[in-house]
Amino acid sequence: MRVALVSDWYYPKIGGVASHMHYLAIKLKERGHEVAIVTNNRITGKEEELEKQGIELIKIPGILSPLLEVNVTYGLKSSEELNEFLKDFDIIHSHHAFTPLALKAVKAGRAMGRATLLTTHSISFAHESKLWEALGFTISLFTDYLKYPHRIIAVSRAAKAFIEHFTDVPISIVPNGVDDKRFSPTKEKDKIKAKFGIKGNVVLYVSRMSYRKGPHVLLNAFSKIEDATLVIVGSGEMLPFLKAQAKFLGIEDRVVFMGYVPDDLLPEIFKMADIFVLPSVSSEAFGIVVLEAMASGVPVIATDVGGIPEVLKENEAGLLIPPGNELELRKAIQKLLNNEELRKWYGVNGRKAVEEKYSWDKVIVEIEKVYEEIISNI
């Protein structure tokens, strides 16, 4: 099959959509399909890697909104103007339900008689993204486009419940995937910690420095933890504030801000962690970083929002806490720091769940089944 994966939100935009598309493209190519990533006309940073993998990168011209990171030009054009880019594909698979390229592509694909899908990675409008502010004026237009996919894939039950408000298209739940060969447990934590100049227990946070991810809650919770180092990985608008917050709390000597870290360093960073924390305050459809921690055999503490409980609680891979509750977060961190056997138990459970359900080798089979079902019925 020839598959086009389409989204405004491929790299260089950092996030779950870009990561999901990238690994999906690689896995489809490994399984013998011809694959292209279709996105906006800018440097992605993945050009060389995709070329080596034999994955085509098609860049759609147009003006990008600096705030929304979407193609404003094609947001205004007819979907037919995408035909020339998509006409040679059997399957048009768009990603993110509320961005112009994704929606225009499924309409174009449907009009050309191709199999069309859309994967939704969202569960709520309740966060600070400028995208949702813009959507408030155009939601009826977006819901009109959501009738064109033959099938919608939701990454969690929470994502399915959200998208059902906007469409009657059949929905399949296929979770996010993780590369369980790249992210794996280690018996050399201390050696890896030494490489980064760290000793003792490590509490790890990897995500954007944005309010909805809750890093400020984590710093407050960590302020009374004395027997660990907090490693914070990621960039974003809150980073200067968070550094000032750590200084104000008097913990700057126990907090390491690593900033943006290249993808090739992330597996080692996860390997050195004793606990992984994702303290999101809202809108978490799934949390790929949770899977990366689980694949690394690291116990997870995360908030009881969106699709997180489906991954964490059902697989007994860590502890759930209420969002925004720094006292409960502190208690959870201290509980795991004080109990090595519990950490190991959660870590083993998480790794097992990844191997059985969330490895890309498992997820790709489920996505292929959806492709085949659609093609056989059109």
C-alpha positions in Angstrom: 0.0 0.0 0.0 1.0 3.6 -0.6 0.3 5.6 2.5 0.4 9.4 3.0 0.6 10.6 6.6 -0.6 14.2 6.8 -0.4 16.9 9.4 0.5 20.5 10.1 2.1 19.3 13.3 5.1 17.2 12.2 8.6 18.3 13.2 10.1 20.8 14.0 7.0 21.1 16.3 7.8 18.9 19.3 5.0 16.8 20.7 3.1 13.6 20.5 1.6 14.1 17.0 5.1 14.5 15.4 6.6 11.5 17.3 3.6 9.3 16.5 3.7 10.1 12.8 7.5 9.6 12.6 7.5 6.2 14.2 4.4 5.1 12.2 6.1 6.1 9.0 9.2 4.0 9.9 7.2 1.0 10.9 5.0 1.1 7.8 8.2 1.3 5.7 9.7 -1.7 7.5 6.6 -3.7 6.7 7.0 -3.1 3.0 4.6 -0.1 2.4 5.5 3.0 0.4 5.2 5.9 2.8 5.3 9.7 2.6 5.0 12.3 5.3 3.0 15.3 4.1 3.5 18.5 6.1 4.3 22.2 5.9 7.1 23.7 3.9 9.8 24.2 6.5 12.9 22.5 7.8 11.8 19.5 9.9 15.3 18.3 11.1 14.3 14.8 9.9 15.1 15.2 6.2 18.3 13.1 6.2 16.8 10.4 8.4 13.7 10.0 6.3 15.8 9.9 3.1 17.9 7.1 4.6 14.7 5.2 5.5 13.3 5.6 2.0 10.4 7.7 3.3 9.2 10.5 1.1 8.8 14.0 2.6 6.3 16.1 0.8 6.2 19.8 1.8 3.0 21.8 1.1 3.7 25.5 0.3 2.0 28.2 2.1 2.2 30.8 4.9 2.4 29.4 8.4 0.8 31.0 11.4 3.6 31.6 13.9 1.2 31.1 16.9 -0.8 28.1 15.7 1.9 26.5 13.5 -0.7 25.6 10.9 -0.8 26.3 7.1 -2.9 29.4 6.8 -2.8 29.4 3.0 -4.2 25.9 2.7 -6.7 26.6 5.5 -8.3 29.1 3.1 -7.9 27.1 -0.2 -10.1 24.4 -1.5 -9.2 20.8 -0.5 -9.0 20.0 -4.3 -5.7 21.9 -4.4 -4.2 19.1 -2.3 -5.1 16.5 -5.0 -1.8 16.9 -6.9 0.1 16.0 -3.7 -2.1 13.1 -2.7 -3.3 11.5 -5.9 -0.7 8.7 -6.0 -1.6 7.3 -2.6 -4.0 4.5 -1.7 -4.5 5.7 1.9 -4.6 9.2 3.2 -4.0 9.1 7.0 -4.3 12.5 8.7 -3.2 13.4 12.2 -4.8 15.8 14.7 -8.5 16.4 14.2 -8.5 20.2 14.3 -5.7 21.4 11.9 -6.2 22.6 8.3 -3.9 20.2 6.4 -5.2 17.1 8.2 -8.9 18.0 7.5 -8.4 19.2 4.0 -6.5 16.0 3.2 -9.3 13.7 4.3 -11.8 15.6 2.2 -9.5 15.5 -0.8 -8.8 11.8 -0.3 -12.5 11.0 0.0 -13.3 13.0 -3.2 -10.6 11.0 -5.1 -12.0 7.7 -3.8 -9.1 6.9 -1.6 -9.2 5.3 1.9 -9.2 8.1 4.4 -8.5 8.1 8.1 -7.8 10.6 10.8 -6.1 9.9 14.1 -7.2 12.2 16.9 -4.7 13.0 19.6 -6.8 15.4 21.7 -9.3 15.1 24.5 -10.2 18.7 25.5 -10.3 22.3 24.5 -9.5 23.2 28.1 -5.9 24.4 27.9 -3.9 27.4 26.9 -3.2 26.6 23.2 -4.0 29.5 20.9 -5.4 26.9 18.5 -8.5 26.4 20.7 -9.1 30.2 20.8 -9.2 30.2 17.0 -11.4 27.2 16.9 -14.1 28.9 18.9 -15.0 30.9 15.8 -14.9 28.1 13.3 -16.0 24.9 15.1 -18.9 24.3 12.8 -16.6 24.3 9.8 -14.3 21.8 11.5 -17.1 19.5 12.4 -18.2 19.6 8.7 -14.8 18.2 7.7 -14.9 15.5 10.3 -17.6 13.6 8.2 -15.1 12.8 5.5 -12.8 10.2 7.0 -13.9 6.6 6.5 -12.6 5.9 10.0 -11.3 7.8 13.0 -8.6 6.3 15.2 -8.5 7.5 18.8 -5.4 7.0 20.9 -7.4 6.3 24.1 -11.0 5.9 25.3 -10.8 9.5 26.5 -9.9 10.7 23.0 -12.8 8.7 21.6 -15.3 10.2 24.0 -14.1 13.7 23.0 -14.2 13.3 19.3 -17.6 11.6 19.4 -19.1 15.1 20.2 -18.2 16.2 16.7 -18.7 13.3 14.3 -20.7 10.1 13.6 -17.8 8.5 11.7 -16.9 5.0 13.1 -14.1 5.2 15.7 -11.4 2.6 16.5 -9.2 2.8 19.5 -5.5 2.1 18.8 -3.1 3.3 21.4 0.1 5.2 20.9 3.2 3.2 20.4 6.7 3.2 21.7 10.0 1.8 20.4 10.7 -0.8 23.1 14.1 -1.7 21.6 15.2 1.9 21.9 13.7 2.5 25.3 14.6 -0.4 27.6 15.6 -1.2 31.2 19.2 -1.1 32.4 21.3 -2.5 35.2 23.8 0.3 34.9 21.8 3.2 36.3 24.7 4.5 38.5 27.1 4.4 35.6 24.7 6.5 33.4 24.0 8.9 36.3 27.8 9.4 36.7 28.0 10.3 33.0 25.5 13.2 33.7 27.3 14.2 36.9 24.4 13.0 39.1 24.5 10.8 42.2 21.7 9.1 44.2 18.0 8.8 43.3 16.8 10.6 40.2 13.2 11.9 39.8 12.7 12.7 36.1 10.3 15.0 34.2 10.4 15.0 30.4 7.9 17.3 28.6 7.2 20.8 27.5 7.6 23.6 30.0 4.0 24.7 29.8 1.4 25.3 32.5 -0.9 22.4 31.5 2.0 19.9 31.9 2.3 21.0 35.6 6.1 21.4 36.1 5.5 24.2 38.6 3.4 21.8 40.7 6.3 19.3 40.6 8.8 21.9 41.8 6.6 22.8 44.7 6.1 19.1 45.6 9.8 18.4 45.3 10.8 21.3 47.6 10.4 19.0 50.7 12.1 16.0 49.1 15.7 15.7 50.4 17.0 12.4 49.1 16.9 12.8 45.4 17.8 15.0 42.4 15.1 16.3 40.1 16.0 16.2 36.4 13.8 18.4 34.2 14.1 17.9 30.4 12.3 20.1 27.9 11.9 23.7 26.7 9.0 26.1 26.6 7.7 29.4 27.7 7.7 28.6 31.5 11.4 27.6 31.6 12.7 31.0 33.0 9.9 31.1 35.5 10.6 27.5 36.7 14.3 28.3 37.2 13.4 31.3 39.3 10.9 29.2 41.2 13.5 26.6 42.0 15.8 29.3 43.3 13.0 30.8 45.4 12.3 27.4 46.9 15.9 27.0 47.7 16.3 23.8 45.7 18.3 24.9 42.7 21.2 22.7 43.8 19.0 19.6 43.7 17.2 20.5 40.4 18.9 20.0 37.0 17.4 21.8 34.1 18.6 20.1 30.9 16.5 22.1 28.5 15.9 20.7 25.0 17.6 17.3 24.6 18.1 15.6 21.2 16.1 12.5 20.6 19.2 10.2 20.6 20.0 11.2 24.3 16.5 10.5 25.6 16.8 6.7 26.1 19.9 7.2 28.3 18.1 9.9 30.3 15.1 7.6 31.0 17.5 4.7 31.9 19.0 6.7 34.7 15.6 7.6 36.3 14.4 5.9 39.5 10.9 7.6 39.2 9.3 9.4 36.2 6.7 12.1 36.9 4.1 13.6 34.5 2.1 16.1 36.7 -0.3 17.3 33.9 -3.1 19.5 35.2 -5.4 18.9 32.2 -5.8 17.6 28.6 -3.6 14.5 28.4 -5.0 12.2 25.7 -2.3 9.6 26.3 1.2 10.8 27.2 3.9 9.1 25.0 6.5 10.0 27.6 4.7 7.7 30.0 5.2 4.8 27.6 8.9 5.7 27.2 9.3 5.5 31.0 7.4 2.2 31.2 9.5 0.8 28.3 12.6 1.8 30.3 11.3 -0.1 33.4 10.8 3.1 35.3 7.8 3.5 37.7 5.5 6.4 36.9 3.7 9.0 38.9 1.1 10.8 36.9 -2.2 12.7 37.3 -5.6 11.2 36.9 -6.5 13.1 33.7 -7.6 12.1 30.3 -6.2 8.8 29.0 -3.5 8.5 31.6 -5.4 6.1 33.9 -6.0 3.8 31.0 -2.3 3.3 30.6 -1.0 3.6 34.2 -3.8 2.2 36.5 -4.9 -0.7 34.3 -1.4 -1.9 33.9 -0.3 -1.3 37.5 2.7 0.7 36.2 2.7 3.4 38.9 0.7 5.8 41.0 -2.1 8.2 40.0 -2.6 11.5 41.9 -5.2 14.3 41.6 -4.1 17.1 39.2 -2.6 20.2 40.7 -2.2 18.5 44.2 1.4 19.1 45.2 0.9 17.4 48.6 -0.3 14.2 47.1 2.4 14.3 44.5 5.0 14.8 47.3 3.6 11.8 49.2 3.7 9.6 46.0 7.3 10.6 45.3 8.4 9.9 48.8 6.5 6.6 48.9 8.4 5.3 45.9 11.7 6.7 47.0 11.3 4.8 50.3 10.3 1.5 48.7 12.7 0.0 46.2 10.7 -3.2 45.9 7.6 -1.2 44.9 9.6 0.7 42.4 10.8 -2.5 40.8 7.3 -4.0 40.8 5.8 -1.0 39.0 8.8 -1.0 36.6 8.4 -4.6 35.7 4.7 -4.3 35.2 5.2 -1.3 32.9 7.8 -3.0 30.8 5.5 -6.1 30.4 2.6 -3.9 29.4 4.7 -2.2 26.7 5.8 -5.5 25.3 2.3 -6.9 25.2 0.3 -3.8 24.1 2.2 -0.6 23.3 5.3 -1.7 21.4 5.2 -0.3 17.9 5.6 -3.8 16.6 2.1 -4.5 18.2 0.5 -1.1 17.4 1.4 -1.2 13.7 -0.5 -4.5 13.2 -3.6 -2.9 14.6 -3.3 0.1 12.3 -2.7 -2.1 9.3 -5.9 -4.0 10.2 -7.8 -0.7 10.1 -6.3 0.2 6.7 -7.3 -3.2 5.3 -10.9 -3.0 6.6 -11.4 0.4 5.0 -9.9 -0.7 1.6 -12.0 -3.8 1.5 -15.2 -1.8 2.0 -14.7 1.0 -0.5 
